[in-house]
Amino acid sequence: MSEIRFSSKEHEKFFYQMLAKCGKHDSYYSSFFYCVGISEDTRNHVDRMFDFKERLIKPEALHEGWQTGGSARLTRLAFNLWNGYVEKGEESSIVAMLHIFMKQSE
């Protein structure tokens, strides 16, 4: 497995803190917290997006006032990687985001 690339030290710190908080290191948790950790906005609102007690995403977070265009895209991607969640009408945007993400990581 190749080394994980982080966008910043804050991103890396957040990623490992969240995995430790959950006690899980599988691909679902890793993908979710990696995406959420990219942006300061999403890092600051992780509790609005994820229920740590029940270990579930909170889709209603997509429509909260703190969301920006970029944070909403990251949130959608994180939700989709978590369990395939897609809002009605947003199917093509998820495919496009995954394509861009994969290209950037090559």
Secondary structure, DSSP 8 states (H G I E B T S, - for coil): ------SSHHHHHHHHHHHHHHT--SHHHHHHHHHHHTSHHHHHTHHHHEETTTTEE-GGGGGSTT--HHHHHHHHHHHHHHH----TT-HHHHHHHHHHHHHHT-
